[in-house]
């Protein structure tokens, strides 16, 4: 089985930075893609960013472009989300996800595995 474990969340002030990590374990064959989603109570799970196995293809939600950077360390199969210039609107539980098909996706339904989530709270 594939397991995903997120870390790096916390409580910060607006304008601060955080770096989230997602460690993937378990056997994986062939190409894959990973992504970050976020969710607040009463809202749908929202796409944040995604990266393919090569690290060469990325996608970002409009709300985070220019502020967040996604990366994937292929050697350790660890995905990162560098979050700069954080805003109160970024407050959410952030989830790491992985999909068996290599092409990146922006829908949560495209992903096969999920982490437990890590809380990010940005105070104004």
VENCORPE-V982725 format. One record per residue. N is the residue number from 1. RES is the residue in one letter. OMEGA is omega in whole degrees, -180 to 180 (999 if undefined). Layout:
# VENCORPE-V982725
n-><N | N>
res-><RES | RES>
omega-><OMEGA | OMEGA>
This chain:
# VENCORPE-V982725
n-><1 | 2 | 3 | 4 | 5 | 6 | 7 | 8 | 9 | 10 | 11 | 12 | 13 | 14 | 15 | 16 | 17 | 18 | 19 | 20 | 21 | 22 | 23 | 24 | 25 | 26 | 27 | 28 | 29 | 30 | 31 | 32 | 33 | 34 | 35 | 36 | 37 | 38 | 39 | 40 | 41 | 42 | 43 | 44 | 45 | 46 | 47 | 48 | 49 | 50 | 51 | 52 | 53 | 54 | 55 | 56 | 57 | 58 | 59 | 60 | 61 | 62 | 63 | 64 | 65 | 66 | 67 | 68 | 69 | 70 | 71 | 72 | 73 | 74 | 75 | 76 | 77 | 78 | 79 | 80 | 81 | 82 | 83 | 84 | 85 | 86 | 87 | 88 | 89 | 90 | 91 | 92 | 93 | 94 | 95 | 96 | 97 | 98 | 99 | 100 | 101 | 102 | 103 | 104 | 105 | 106 | 107 | 108 | 109 | 110 | 111 | 112 | 113 | 114 | 115 | 116 | 117 | 118 | 119 | 120 | 121 | 122 | 123 | 124>
res-><X | X | X | X | X | X | X | X | X | X | X | X | X | X | X | X | X | X | X | X | X | X | X | X | X | X | X | X | X | X | X | X | X | X | X | X | X | X | X | X | X | X | X | X | X | X | X | X | X | X | X | X | X | X | X | X | X | X | X | X | X | X | X | X | X | X | X | X | X | X | X | X | X | X | X | X | X | X | X | X | X | X | X | X | X | X | X | X | X | X | X | X | X | X | X | X | X | X | X | X | X | X | X | X | X | X | X | X | X | X | X | X | X | X | X | X | X | X | X | X | X | X | X | X>
omega-><176 | 177 | 179 | -179 | 178 | 174 | 175 | 179 | 180 | 179 | -178 | 176 | 176 | -178 | 179 | -180 | 173 | 175 | 178 | 177 | 176 | 180 | 179 | 176 | -177 | -175 | 178 | 179 | 175 | -178 | 180 | 175 | 179 | -179 | 176 | 174 | 177 | -176 | 173 | -179 | 178 | -180 | 177 | 176 | -171 | 176 | 178 | -178 | 179 | 180 | 178 | -174 | -179 | -175 | -175 | 180 | -179 | 176 | -179 | 169 | -179 | -176 | -177 | -180 | -179 | -180 | -178 | 176 | 178 | 178 | -179 | 175 | -176 | -178 | -178 | -174 | 176 | 179 | -179 | 172 | 176 | -176 | 179 | 178 | -176 | -180 | 176 | 179 | 178 | -180 | -178 | 166 | -179 | -177 | 171 | -180 | 178 | 177 | -176 | 177 | -170 | -177 | -178 | 179 | -180 | 178 | 178 | -180 | -180 | -172 | -173 | -176 | -176 | 172 | -176 | 180 | 175 | -174 | 172 | 179 | -179 | -179 | 179 | 999>
